[in-house]
Amino acid sequence: MSGQPNLMSTLKRTHMCGALREAHVGQDVVLMGWVQSNRRKGGVTFLVLRDRAGIVQVTLEENDDPAVFAAMDPLRPEWVVAVVGKVRSRGKDANPDLPTGAVEVVPTRVEVLNQARTPPFEVRDDVDTGEDKRLAHRFIDLRRPAIQRNLMMRSKMSSVARQTLVRHGFLELETPYLVKYTPGGARNFLVPCRLTPGTFYALAESPQIFKQLFMVSGFDRYFQIVKCFRDEDLRQDRQPEFTQIDLELSFADEDDVQQVMEDVVGSIFREVLGVELPERFPKMTYEEAMRRFGSDKPDLRFGMEHVGLNDLVAAHDGGGVAFFKQTLDEGGLIKAMRLPAEYALSRSDLDKLEKDVKAMGAGGLGRAKVGEDGAWSQSPFAKTISDALREAVNQACGAQPGDLLLFQMGKAKVVHTVMSHLRLTLGRKFEMIPEGAWKVLWVTEFPLFEHDEENGRYVAAHHPFTSPRAEDVDRLTSDPGACRARAYDLVLNGNEVAGGSVRIHDSAVQAKVFDALGISESEKQAKFGFLLDALSYGAPPHAGIAAGMDRLAMLVCGAQSLRDVIPFPKTQKGLDLMTGAPTAIDAGQLAEVYVASIEKPES
């Protein structure tokens, strides 16, 4: 150690390690950071020093300064040191692969600020240590350049979003985390309230109700970059706590919200990645997205679109294919997709795809190989299909000799899901998706309701304050399944990154929606009483949206997991391996909040 407890008051850092360039040659610098490596070759010591800006080489020959040379000898990886020296050019020894590779620092003084134990894994991007160990030592894992780069990019994204929204006249306002528990929707985390025994707060799953209250209160443009909480099963792109760029506008419609979000996302891409997105993003209805891609978040970076065959099959009365005719009679859906001849699937590939689609609820994988004359082979349909229907299907799919046609038929939901999966699987397998391409899309006119078959009732597809399209208001109670919402999702490269809607501000329309959902008067008051009360005091027309900051950052940074763009993430079991959370709480603490704990029954 330096033995100088007040060293930081006399020695001040002048430059970041990764910022040094040829323009700094000849300058005196003070660097501070972590030792990446320290090696001695002959009479020369090569020290690599790292901070969040990058690395730089510190080089000293023994004959130049024996005392400093000796001081550098004991330095070990992850020791924290200060280096005082002069920048010089590396000349012919420059490393073109490093931003700082043209220069090095010749030290005149080296101070050890703190020693370090040998870390459990090396601080480098290609470390092969398992994720659990890295998460248990996240404070070390966060030193890796790739993770630091991700978090610095995320920080810039937040800054750009904030500046853009302020430029549009938005106010950054806070909403509470501790809120009233309302049944339905995502499962809430519960927080016992000590001051009122036997009662609980819920952690807010979103600021939805409160941002609508801001509109009622006259704060006509609100935003915040806010934490939300949902006690749900986790996966690669879901965490129990997540961050949204949340906003709401009064006196606005869909297009007003979309223009603001387009500017936010466009500014992020321009300033963080140097990528120009379209000034206005294209739009596609939910119905079109499902028809062409089987997904409400289609990836537009490649083709392989689906072709609906119901009308063709009906026109040919089944065309001799019993499965086709049966599907039509049962009100099902028939779809096909063309795999061009240049992308050949082996028998084992087809067997694996068949296994995959069966696991998704399909009966199997229908297929047909197209011959030189348009005839089909390798297909259970080949023997019975009429020439007229086969020719019509080939034409509808744009089939050429050597192409493979893939079919699905059955309930629409299963068919869409399976065909969407096949499209993405084959697109990735054959590298159809171009690297570095960005495709944005608004998906609009979602169904207002979804039918809960288990309970035999309709539920809100988004939330019960989503406005129906004007032309569907009269069908709210007579044909709720046909009603469309004034809702919109922003899709980026096949990922939903934002979603919102125009809200209901008319009490008569709201009453019809509640009736369609079968919500009683008592249930309305129990769940939404204070919001309904507020809306009755002069609510302006308003609309909003929330963008998933974690998922957007994952895509912008090119990361493979949300955990790569969140500083202190949880595992897929909701565990914080670094701190050990969640933990058991002793009986005394539980008694203070009037809560009893029961043991989980053995499975």
Secondary structure by P-SEA (a helix, b strand, c coil): ccccccccccccccccccccccccccccbbbbbbbccccccccbbbbbbbcccbbbbbbbbccccaaaaaaaccccccccbbbbbbbbbcccccccccccccccccccccccccccccccccccccccccaaaaaaaaaaaaacaaaaaaaaaaaaaaaaaaaaaaaacccbbbbbccccccccccbbbbbbbcccccccccccccaaaaaaaaaaaccccccccbbbbbbccccccccccccccccccccccaaaaaaaaaaaaaaaaaaacccccccbbbbbcaaaaaaccccccccccccbbbbbcaaaaaaacccccaaaaaaaaabbbbbbbbbcccccccaaaaaaaaaaaaaacccbbbbbbbccccccccccccccccaaaaaaaaaaacccccbbbbbccccaaaaaaaaaaaaaaaaaaaccccccbbbbbbbcccccccccccccccccccccccccccccccccccccccccccbbbbbcccccccccccccccaaaaaaaaaaacccaaaaaaccaaaaaaaaccccccccccccaaaaaaaaacccccccccccccccccccccccccccccaaaaaaabbbbbccccc
